[in-house]
Amino acid sequence: MEKLESLDNKKAKPEKNKFLAWLTEDDSPEIGLAVKEPLPQYLEGVVYEFKKIDWPTREEVIREFVNVLIIVTIIAVTIYALDIAFERFFDLFKGVVAK
């Protein structure tokens, strides 16, 4: 009888550990359910959400644009300089090997 119970225990599915149970539990069943609402209500919601956005000022946009241009220019010049340096180095190396 004891062997029979031990076989039944081996066939039973192992319980999930607490972390996996927490990770897979569904606390919010409304997530993932598509609810179609009429277009005017949807657009009202979009306008409402857009009003909550903290839009940057014109000066902030210009300042960040200039920052990006400066950084891109520095990176481009650095890559160009490295390209020229490696080209000259390998040209010298190629000349030494050819002699």
Steps between C-alpha positions, in 0.01 A plus 500: 500500500787734582656442156173587333477832685859589412429433132195726516711776657760472220228534235355811661604824335759693697369821652628825359739684720372821655680726254356327195156503656530874561640559153222318321203609706253724324398790721350710223277308262414817306851516355506347156127527443421722205202721565374681196359840573343741257745717304393833654556365853836357397610832353386684814720264700793565269459877538473463878821293516685744273409784734677315784830493308765746616608629159845661467524869423636626169824603671546152651447333162751733331756449781470121484519505120823701515639258761427205272663673203814574703529143629441349154760734350757405766438130442519540120828694519646241740407211271638688199829569680531135606427390145776725361744390771438129439523550124841668531620240751406212272648678198830524690471136604421398144807692378731327752373154412529563124872594527 
